[in-house]
Amino acid sequence: MPAYLTSRCLISPQETFCPEFFLHPARETHEPFLTCLDPEFKAFIPPVQLRRMSQFLKRALVAGNRCIEQSGERPGAIVVGTGRACTRDLNVFLRSAVGHDTDGVSPISFINSSHNNVAAQLALIHGVTGYNTTYCHRGFSLESALTDAMMLLSEGKARSVLTGAMDEYTENSFLWDSASGLWKQEGISSLDLLQSQTPGTICGEGTAFFMWEATPSPRAQAVLRHVATRLGQREAQGILLQQARERSGLDLATIDLVLVGANGDSRTDASYQDMIRNLEPGTPHVAGFKHLCGEYMTATGFALWLAGHILEQQVVPEICKLQQGTSREINNVMIYNQFGTQEHSLIYLTRS
Amino acid sequence: MEEQQLIEKLKQQIIDALSLEDLTPADIDPDAPLFVEGLGLDSIDALELILLLQKHYGIKIEDPKERRNVLQSVRTMAAFIISHSQTS
């Protein structure tokens, strides 16, 4: 059963919180990471509440609150996906616990360290007493949240579901992933990332929220038809496409735009070339997004927000285009992403 | 350390511990109640203040009734720290 997108909000390294995002020039960095452009939190959260919140939580509450306000409906359920949750505050809490032998640990750092803090705070603020959960499934975290949301809607357990996707850059998490060779060794402009031919990518972060409803309405911006994940090497892509054909009627010949999670890593970008070869020659536009947000476990949150934007505006931003297609209208969008070498995901959306 | 010096130091430590970013030490009345009125602190802040005393002054307050008396205002906190340092 499809889910209807009625609002979306994104805080990212670009000016995406501002409605005129693509009128701004894209933000560029030569650092090995892209960090978010945060809104003025004081304008959205009372100072008394703000003082105890981590940056991770502030972003999530501002984006989640805006999403709920724009949809005009209190969600019946809240489902969040985050690869690593609030890593920065977890570090503070653990250091404090180790340093004080677990006696005398700050309650605020404990509150901010729990992975399900965001979903819980949103539920408290909006009085959502229904289903509330958080998935920490690495590169599948958002996809797990979306799958859960679609199931809740199709089973009639909620009329609307708020889903979130968020991860944050921290010095520690950057170092952890450096050890596994995830980041580029050489300096590179983020805007040249997708043309890079060397191993590694650049680190990123972002917070995205989406409101989904079970029934169509004039407010619907897009329709979520299919979400799937697959662990494996390059063969995983074929399995994902086959499943999408069988379960959701995905016809590659009708796809107008493919958003690919290419990240400039010479070791993994071949997957995206495979995907492009599977498409009807010349027809779909192909676009990338990780040069704008960097790589992180819930980067498909940026892609999903972008897909909603494109379906609504009917324009593929020039800064994202990798291949010009012949489709005049953008009605069917597929997002194909790979995190690391093993985690493949596919999201299929259509125009409402 | 004299009481007034200690009060000024405590004010800054409270601002830091509770992330009261919009306040300066001058904004805090040492005799105003810390909870509900005055600074308007709550139970989570109380735990942070108990930790502050433990971390910066090596004082543990085990008795809940004593905590209530000590955490009435910045001045009562300072007086408790001074009395504790004299007896220990």
HADDOCK unambig.tbl for C-alpha pairs under 7 A between the chains (distance, minus, plus):
assign (segid A and resid 51 and name CA) (segid B and resid 19 and name CA) 5.41 0.50 0.50
assign (segid A and resid 51 and name CA) (segid B and resid 20 and name CA) 6.48 0.50 0.50
assign (segid A and resid 52 and name CA) (segid B and resid 19 and name CA) 6.99 0.50 0.50
assign (segid A and resid 104 and name CA) (segid B and resid 51 and name CA) 5.80 0.50 0.50
assign (segid A and resid 106 and name CA) (segid B and resid 48 and name CA) 6.19 0.50 0.50
assign (segid A and resid 107 and name CA) (segid B and resid 44 and name CA) 6.79 0.50 0.50
assign (segid A and resid 107 and name CA) (segid B and resid 48 and name CA) 6.98 0.50 0.50
